Amino acid sequence: MLRLAERALADPRLTEAADATWNLLLCLDPDGSRRNEGWLSGPYTLGRYFRNFFRPGFLEQPEWLPDGAAGAALPETRALLDVQDELRPFLQCSLHGVDVGGGFVELTHDLPGLDRRLARIAARLGIPRELGAYDALYWPGLGPAVYLIPPPRRAGLAAAITEAAVESTWFHPHRHGTVTAVVEAPMWGVAAVSDGSPPADRDAVLRSVSRALRRDTALLRQVLTRIRPHLAGVPDAARLLAPVDDYLLVCPGLADAWDPDTGDGAAHPLPLLSSAHLAALRISGRRLALRTAGLLHQLVRAAGRDPAGALPELDLLIDEWCADYRDGCGARWIPVARQAEYQARVVLSAFELAGRHPRAGSGPAEPGVGVRGGGADAAGMTP
């Protein structure tokens, strides 16, 4: 964010010459960012990160509008909607951090040429591109590592969490002609997410990933059952339990959807999968387990006692699963300066391309750019 501000101030081609104003929202979710302070100052290790990571439960994430804009309850969400309706920017960029994987972009409207620019930026900075992003598993592709966010639709909570099947602040300004770009940058890069080749044995990998997710979910449910009775009176226990319950809600359905032997894919079949897709699914399944284990770890620590004896077990699980990321997936730390530079360059590319193309939506967009950090997910992205 600071890099973008410095460049906009230093380069008149980004402001006066383009007849554009840059509006920077440093953090959409300051509470979520504060709750990540346990890992933000480093050292940057997977174990430290997951033991201190926090992302709110789905209903407390300010980007989503499960009850529509009129029903937005969070003050952060209402403030953002007001800003969007007041400024009506032609481009909105939301900066996100991917803990493990690669970089990619999600758009509400195509920006032709962004995929080629993204490829050059990623190559120069040594950032793997995520060619089969789990977030966009069922979404149309606009080019390698660039995906089209589908229009919102009504669905249950599980689909809203796993498929973004819900109204959002990404789509809200579409009526003003705004294009939204969600720019995802990895903290730990994995080269395998850039492998677009056909997999050697798709079904074997899917079976392994789905079975691991079922096994991990069962272990974590048992731990939660043991510690939940001891959480009465623990400060903020409900805030930590909300995302735990979300993760444990969606894991069984995801495992069934990925498993080629369950038959659950008939109603919602998987797309044609590359090796990159399979790597992303493996990472995503492990991410769900690690985030849940880390939140349970925080709950026990917050309680100040461990009558259920859960902490040693959680430490073993977190260490084992982090080792799988590091040794099994080849996850490697990307310095924060490179993460930030990657996001800045992608935003500047989107800005240039958005200025060349007709506006989306039905209303007139103003000559402004909105850039915002996402809070919990983007907490590590500002150098």
Secondary structure, 3 states (H helix, E strand, C coil): CHHHHHHHHHCHHHCCCCCCEEEEECCCCHHHHHCCHHHHCCCCCHHHHHHHCCCCCHHHCCCEECCCHHHCCCHHHHHHHHHHHHHCEEEEEEEEEEEEECEEEEECCCCCCHHHHHHHHHHHHCCCECCCCHHHCCCCEEECCEEECCCCCCCCHHHHHHHCCCEECCCHHHHHCCEEEEEEEEEEECHHHHCCCCCCCHHHHHHHHHHHHHHHHHHHHHHHHHHHHHCCCCCCHHHHHHHHHHHHHHHHHHHHHHCCCCCHHHCCCCCCCCHHHHHHHHHHHHHHHHHHHHHHHHHHHHHCCCCCCHHHHHHHHHHHHHHHHHHHCCCEECCHHHHHHHHHHHHHHHHHHHCCCCCCCCCCCEEEEEEEECCCCCCCCCC
